[in-house]
Amino acid sequence: MKLYHLVPPDQWEQFKDDTFYAPPSLEQEGFIHCSSAEQVSASANRHFAGNTSLWLLVINPEKVSARIVFEDLYGGGMEFPHIYGQLPIQAIEAVIPLKPEAAGRFSFLPPKAFES
């Protein structure tokens, strides 16, 4: 199973040429927020409503040395994957654009290639 991380284009630009990706949430909360394929659309619409574009990082968890924990931190009844440490750039298998549909909502269905 792949993991997915939503990131605004300007934030990705800061890290794309580095060895590790460490977004502000890592320092502020101690982990990197991720989603499963089924959670991407809801996460994008909840946290990035109004954005006209996002990047979606496709992460191979087997290449992540930091601890990955699936947890429901906010009591919403759904567990989300969190990476407790820096994300090696080499663990990112793809960076794909995620743009909202005409109604302004994000929708994502993972290509079969990402789910192997």
Protein Blocks (a to p, Z undefined) as FASTA:
>chain_A
ZZdddddfklmmmmmmmmbdcdfklmmnopacdddfklmmmmmmmmmgoiabdcdddddf
klpmbdcddddfkonopacdddebdddfklpmbdcdddddfkopacddddfklmZZ
